Structures are given as C-alpha cells and as structure tokens.
Amino acid sequence: MSDKKTPSAPVPAATVLLLRGGEKNLEVFMVVRHQQIDFASGALVFPGGKVDKADSDSRLIARVEGCDGMDEAARAFRVGAVRESFEECGVLLARPRGSRALVSAEQLKPMHARWQKALVEGKSTMADMVEAEDLVLACDLMVPYSHWVTPTFMPKRFDTWFFVAEAPADHLAVHDGSESVDSVWISPKQALADLEAGKRTIIFPTRLNLMALAESPDVSSALLRARDSTIKTALPWIEEKDGRKWLTIPEDAGYALTRAPIDAVMRG
C-alpha cells in the first residue's frame, strides 16, 4: 500500500497588482501580511485572497464589464480580484451604472464606510453592494498577469490568478489593519533590492512577478505586455541537483528565473 498522501484540492484565489506612476516611475501597491496569518505571514505581498462562492452570484452577471463569453469560474476570479482590492486596500474598480468614469474618491468614501467591514465579515456580498449602490464592476480593467498553483506537497494549496490593473489616481490605497499590517507603494526593483538586502520577506511567486514587472518602465507598458502575453500555469515542484533541493517551475512559464534553492524559498 502506498503511503503517499493525496494532494489537497487547491482553493481558488485572486491577487491584484495595482499600478501607478508616470514615465519610468512604475510603482506597485503591496501589503505586509499579519504575522498570525497562516499563509505568507509577515511577507510583502500583493493584495488578494480566496475567491468566495458569492463571487459567482447570478445577480453579478449583468453588473460586470469585460467578462462577456467567460464561464462562471473565470468571471468569479475577476469579481474576487475587484472585491479583494476593495476589502484589503480600499480601492474600488467599479463604475456608477451608465457611466464610463470610475467611482470617484468622494463617492467611494461613504461606500467604504457602509460596506468594507460587512464584506470582510461575510455579512454582505459584492452582489448586495453593487445592487444597493447601482454599480458595475470594472472587470475589464483586470488584465490577467500570471497563474500559479501551490505545489502538491504543500498541505494548504491555492489556485491563484494574478491580475494587473492601474489604480484610480484619486483612490487612497491603504492596508486594512487586519490581514495586512502595513503597506507601501514601491518600485519592483526596490522591492527586489530590499529582498536581497534581507530587509523584506517575499515569497517565490511574488518575487518572480516582481521580476517580470520590473521589465516594464511604466504602467502602459506593463498593461500592454500583460495583454500580449500567453499565460502558462506555474505549478512548482522539487528537483534535487548538485546536492541541493530546488523549487522549480516550467521553463516556458514566462519567467527569467525558473528555480531557487528550497531552503532559501522557505526563508522568503
């Protein structure tokens, strides 16, 4: 009888790279995870979290833009990404119904007060909010960036879509003080430099996505590159070579780096 355990099923999740900046001044919004969170505790990460069942609510079908022809799962990832941006850092990618302009900071402030806590606590859903506020979610602004699935040997696994989007200029992105305890607008190169200097903890998928993002000089270039990319799923595995264990991803996954020592990865 085999003693190998059946891998746990990965939980759908969505993560957002919110961008800002002008020419040669690209910054991404990142948060520091609470030390008591059981995944990536204390690490510098992009905002994100699990996709809720309520992100597939049928009431949302007519209140999302940019999801025509998508199946329920694909639409839910995008809705989850918009919701997580709102819950975790107070940025809402949504439009008043009938408008092409995004919700303004002035409109957002009372919405945040009414809904953010209720959404986080599960007392309300995104469908409740968009109906009550007569909004349409701007899922058309969520550009797929990468797709990662947690290795099969990990006890807690996620099927995570990373999206990239330009943050509304007048929305004030802040950490929620619960799951995240600090936040920063930072250039990808600076975040990577801080990692190398031992100033920050950054997990492997975040590191590789920062490396990819650092190749774009500005927001427009980053969005264009994402739209033109063919996304390959990155499902890491462990290889042994030269007396060391390496966390490895496929060479065609779209990253310049395809492996890292497992001991270094586990340290962040």
Residue pairs with C-beta under 8 A, 6 or more apart in sequence:
7 152
7 153
7 157
8 154
8 155
8 156
8 157
9 157
10 149
10 150
10 157
10 158
10 159
11 50
11 51
11 156
11 157
11 158
11 159
12 50
12 51
12 73
12 76
12 77
12 80
12 158
12 159
12 160
13 48
13 49
13 50
13 51
13 80
13 158
13 159
13 160
13 161
14 48
14 49
14 51
14 77
14 78
14 80
14 81
14 84
14 160
14 161
14 163
15 45
15 46
15 47
15 48
15 81
15 84
15 160
15 161
15 162
15 163
16 46
16 47
16 48
16 81
16 84
16 85
16 142
16 162
16 163
16 164
16 165
17 28
17 29
17 46
17 145
17 162
17 163
17 164
17 165
17 209
17 213
18 28
18 29
18 46
18 47
18 85
18 89
18 91
18 165
18 166
18 167
18 173
19 26
19 27
19 28
19 29
19 164
19 165
19 166
19 167
19 219
19 222
19 223
20 27
20 29
20 166
20 167
20 169
20 185
20 219
21 27
21 218
21 219
22 218
23 217
23 218
24 217
24 218
25 187
25 218
26 187
26 188
26 213
26 216
26 217
26 218
26 219
26 222
27 185
27 186
27 187
28 46
28 185
28 186
28 187
28 188
28 191
28 210
28 213
29 46
29 47
29 89
29 91
29 167
29 173
29 183
29 184
29 185
30 44
30 45
30 46
30 47
30 183
30 184
30 186
30 191
31 44
31 45
31 46
31 47
31 88
31 89
31 175
31 180
31 182
31 183
32 42
32 43
32 44
32 45
32 175
32 180
32 181
32 182
32 183
32 184
33 39
33 40
33 41
33 42
33 43
33 44
33 45
33 179
33 180
33 181
34 41
34 42
34 178
34 179
34 180
34 181
35 41
35 42
35 181
37 179
38 156
39 156
39 158
40 203
42 201
43 200
43 201
43 202
43 203
43 206
43 268
44 184
44 191
44 194
44 200
44 201
44 202
44 206
45 202
45 203
45 206
46 162
46 206
46 209
47 84
47 85
47 88
47 89
47 180
48 81
48 84
48 88
48 160
48 162
49 80
49 84
49 87
49 88
49 179
50 80
50 158
51 76
51 77
51 79
51 80
52 80
52 83
52 125
54 125
54 126
54 127
55 76
55 77
55 79
55 80
55 83
55 126
56 72
56 73
56 75
56 76
56 79
57 125
57 126
57 127
59 127
59 130
59 131
60 75
60 79
60 126
60 127
60 130
60 137
61 75
63 97
63 127
63 130
63 131
63 135
63 136
63 137
64 75
64 78
64 79
64 136
64 137
64 139
65 95
65 136
65 137
65 138
65 139
65 140
66 78
66 138
66 139
66 140
66 141
66 142
67 74
67 75
67 78
67 139
70 78
75 139
77 161
77 163
78 137
78 139
78 142
78 163
79 126
79 137
79 139
81 139
81 142
81 161
81 163
81 165
82 92
82 93
82 94
82 126
82 137
82 138
82 139
82 142
83 119
83 126
85 91
85 92
85 93
85 165
86 92
86 112
86 115
86 116
86 119
87 116
87 119
87 120
87 176
88 175
88 176
88 179
88 180
89 173
89 174
89 175
89 176
89 180
89 183
90 108
90 112
90 116
90 171
90 172
90 173
90 174
90 176
91 167
91 168
91 171
91 173
92 102
92 103
92 108
92 111
92 112
92 168
92 171
93 102
93 137
93 138
93 139
93 141
93 142
93 165
93 168
94 102
94 103
94 130
94 135
94 136
94 137
94 138
95 101
95 102
95 103
95 135
95 136
95 138
96 103
96 107
96 134
96 135
96 136
97 134
97 135
97 136
102 138
102 168
103 111
103 135
103 168
104 170
105 168
105 170
105 171
105 172
108 171
111 129
111 133
115 124
115 129
115 133
116 176
118 124
119 125
119 126
119 129
120 176
120 178
126 137
129 135
130 136
130 137
141 165
141 166
142 163
142 164
142 165
143 163
143 164
143 165
143 223
143 226
143 227
144 161
144 162
144 163
144 226
144 231
145 162
145 163
145 164
145 209
145 226
145 229
145 231
146 161
146 162
146 205
146 209
146 212
146 231
146 234
146 254
147 160
147 161
147 162
147 231
147 232
147 233
147 234
148 158
148 160
148 162
148 205
148 233
148 234
148 235
149 157
149 158
149 159
149 160
149 233
149 234
149 235
150 156
150 157
150 158
150 159
150 160
151 157
151 235
151 236
151 237
151 238
151 247
152 235
152 237
153 238
160 205
162 205
162 209
164 213
164 222
164 223
164 226
166 219
166 223
167 173
173 183
173 185
174 183
175 181
175 182
175 183
186 194
187 214
188 210
188 211
188 213
188 214
189 214
191 200
191 202
191 210
192 202
192 207
192 210
192 211
192 214
194 200
195 201
195 202
195 207
195 268
200 268
201 267
201 268
202 210
202 268
203 265
203 268
204 236
204 247
204 260
204 265
205 234
207 257
208 234
208 249
208 255
208 257
211 255
211 256
211 257
212 254
212 255
212 256
213 222
215 225
216 222
216 225
229 254
230 254
231 254
232 250
232 252
232 253
232 254
233 253
234 249
234 250
234 253
234 255
235 249
235 250
236 247
236 248
236 249
237 247
237 248
238 245
238 246
238 247
238 248
238 262
239 245
239 246
239 248
239 259
240 246
244 261
244 262
244 263
245 261
245 262
245 263
246 259
246 260
246 261
246 262
247 259
247 260
247 261
247 262
247 265
248 258
248 259
249 255
249 258
249 259
250 258
251 258
